[in-house]
Amino acid sequence: MIEVAEAIREGANAFLGRQYKTIAIYFAIVLVILIALVALGHLTIFVPFAFLSGGFFSALSGYIGMKIATNANARTTEGAKKSLNHGLKIAFSSGAVMGFMVIGLALLDLSIWYAILNWFYSGLETAARMQHITSAMLTFGMGASSVALFARVGGGIFTKAADVGADLVGKVEAGIPEDDARNPAVIADNVGDNVGDVAGMGADLYESYVGSVIATMALGVAAGLSVEGVTLPMSIAALGVIVSILGTFLVKTKEDATQHELLNALRRGMYGASILLAIGAYFATTMILGAEHIGVYYAILIGLITGIIIGFSTEYFTSAKYKPTQFIAESSQTGPATVIIDGMSIGMLSTAVPILAIGVAILLSFSFAGGWDNTNAGLYGIGIAAVGMLSTLGFTLATDAYGPVADNAGGIAEMTHQKPIVRKRTDAFDSLGNTTAATGKGFAIGSAALTALALIAAYREEVLLLGISMDLSIMNPKVMVGLFIGGMLPFLFSSMTMRAVGRAAGEIVEEVRRQFKEIPGIMTGKGKPDYRACVTISTKSAQREMILPALTAIATPIVFGLLIGVEGVVGLLAGALVSGFVLAVFMANTGGAWDNAKKFIEDGNFGGKGSEGHKAAVIGDTVGDPFKDTSGPSLNILIKLMSMVSLVFASVVVTYAIF
């Protein structure tokens, strides 16, 4: 177990080392550009350093989370030898480290910058001081977004190239179990779980978290709420840390617990944290803003409830205990084509509830905050709803980061030939991890929608402060063109990332086939596969393939803005938000449902492992892998990064736009 865990750890460290070198080059180039813009008077001197600090803390949170996860996987397997509850607590505790590392570093970064800027602008009157502080702080979200995009796209390509390659040759062609030590791609597959779903997810949600808080602070200034409007989102975030810690103590289960009981163990913690947050937020809001702004408290509640609704919807459409996933499993009896068709139909259907929930949340939070009388106050309500949704992120991310640890623990149990009871327990963790991961992705996407909307509102305020009035009517051709191009971008971006996974997986498939053919004794266990070769192929492919999607996300709002102007940029951001949100939910839920449909069959339903139905379900799961772990999760970063880049380059676009 120590040997296998060390191989996984080495592979993860090697990948992140190469990835961070690529990110360092990107940051060096952007830093030069930002310093040039400072020299030209478009940005303040703080912007380049805020950009660096946002990127540094985002990368650090993902790195520490990955280090913890790769140290906890074998410990979880060992814990599963003793009891189900013991293994669950180890896996969940490692996820909790990740969750609290993200929110802890985010609040540290926010607090440091607020203190520095508040001191620097202390000579200004309050309203002007708050405006300068929030304007400068908005830009470190761009650094966090940039790291998140590289981590999510690069990690997603790595993990799914290895996973797809391992499944297609190992499970489908060779007929050996998942995580079988004879499969040359098995270590790369386990490495991928950590670099994509731990390091990538950590950087992603760090960026969502700081983005929602900073955008809401800026909107609070625009709404005329001064220091109090800036203080409240940070106070709610800090309160969320405390209640999330308390929620972790509620996670425990009994021996031989069912999947439903395991899920309830995590729900207890989530509900406990949410109830405590709802109580604490009332006192925070009334003490900071006063009782006359009780509507802002209702907006926080709406965000909190909306996150829970999206989580429930995701669970229903992806968990094997509900009919949608069972329906996909049943369709495997007629072959892979029906698995694909039914899976996509379920995924499309699953978009309805999250979209309606976000729509209702926007209207209610806008109304309660007084938006019909004061638009800026209403936009602040939407922003604080996003903060409310992300307030219990410490706990939510713990349930998400727990999944890859559980998956790795199952792989280690399989590769080291543990007793059947150990594999049974780790499989229970893994199945639960699939559901919590899908729920976490739904949560991340939902929060991204509200955060991106708040960022678009902040962009509008930034342009108005530059003295430019905008016609954002739907009949403005610039806005209309922006909507069309923005609506297309998530599909273009997904195409790039899907093709990247396909190409990288093809290289893995060829390598695994080569080893099966050329290394004698692999199938009998006498020959040892070359695991390092597959890790190296996935690492190189991921680094190469992530460049074009990343450049597309970063360059598009700048180039489009210089061609069409700020009104076109607003249309671009709005179009990308709408289509990106729907597409991300569809991809995440479709992939999750295909994965759990396969596991439902492996549990002995519809023919069980090795049956023709199982092979059909494996193909569905293979198609769904880049859906749920590469393209889908990357889209929420795309829509936020474009908004952040637009904010930073607003002055440049206003000055140099052709039209």
Secondary structure, 3 states (H helix, E strand, C coil): CHHHHHHHHHHHHHHHHHHHHHHHHHHHHHHHHHHHHHHCCCCCCHHHHHHHHHHHHHHHHHHHHHHHHHHHHHHHHHHHHHCHHHHHHHHHHHHHHHHHHHHHHHHHHHHHHHHHHHHHCCCCCHHHHHHHHHHHHCCHHHHHHHHHHHHHHHHHHHHHHHHHHHHHHHHHHHCCCCCCCCCCCHHHHHHHHHHHHHHHHHHHHHHHHHHHHHHHHHHHHHCCCHHHHHHHHHHHHHHHHHHHHHHHCCCCCCCCCCHHHHHHHHHHHHHHHHHHHHHHHHHHHHHHCCHHHHHHHHHHHHHHHHHHHHHHHHHHHHCCCCHHHHHHHHHHHHCHHHHHHHHHHHHHHCCHHHHHHHHHHHHHHHHHCCCCCCHHHHHHHHHHHHHHHHCCHHHHHHHHHHHHHHHHHHHHHHHCCCCHHHHHHHHHHHHHHHHHHHHHHHHHHHHHHHHHHHHHHHHHHHHHHCCCCCCCCCCCHHHHHHHHHHHHHHHHHHHHHHHHHHHHHHHHHHHHHHHHHHCCCCCCCCCCCCHHHHHHHHHHHHHHHCHHHHHHHHHHHHHHHHHHCHHHHHHHHHHHHHHHHHHHHHHHHHHHHHHHHHHHHHCCCCCCCCCHHHHHHHHHHHHHHHHHHHHHHHHHHHHHHHHHHHHHCHHHHHHHCCC
